[in-house]
Amino acid sequence: MGIVTFVDETTGERRAAWGLEIAEERLSVRELIRRRVFQEVAEFNARTPQVFQGLVQPEDTERVLNGYALRTPRRIDPEAQTALALRAFAGNGFLVLVGDRQLTDADEEIDLPLGTEVTFLKLVPLVGG
């Protein structure tokens, strides 16, 4: 069993890395995204803070400085959040990088040797086009 390190980045900002134990040495990009989302939703639901800090914006939330504010306090559904994340990945809402290689296919299998760092690069729309 090894730790895969996740890092979120946007243009000019790199958030603190966090690790997730993954027993398998190979996973699809889809499964990697699913496990990441399930972990962040589980942590949110255990604490139920006002702001969700995750990969993608849950429904019925408002973007705030450090995440997404829930309009009404509630638990987030990990399956629904995973579906949103996979749609965002397919629509280039964020890029997934392992090492210096960009992954573009959710069904692609990737090797996860000990110490693997996965970067989720969130793309920010340009204002004013």
Disulfide bonds with the S-S distance in Angstrom:
none
